Amino acid sequence: GAQVSVLEGHGGSVYGVCWSPCGGKLASGSWRDNRIIVWDVASGRQLHVLQGHTGDINCVSWSGDGALIASGSDDTTVVVWEAASGRRVTTLEGGPTA
């Protein structure tokens, strides 16, 4: 297949990418810059830059209805974000890794 677009904006390697349920948005999480970027895929525009983790981001996932995004980090937290606004909804604290 042909390359559709390149989304640039992270300051480190990208380790988590997830399509929104509607397929029009993409969430990407990065090591080193500790940010999640929500993209409009058609335009390549950044819709939100989600900041709040203090460690590398390992995974991102959309809720089934597309309303929320969850991100997991080396800082042992999972942060839940409101997809439409980028507002942090809650932070789930983890313990030390085994």
Protein Blocks (a to p, Z undefined) as FASTA:
>chain_A
ZZfbdcdhbfbdcfbdcddfkopaccdddehjlpacdddfknopafbdcdhiabdcfbdc
ddfkopaccdddfkopacdddfknopafbdcdddddZZ
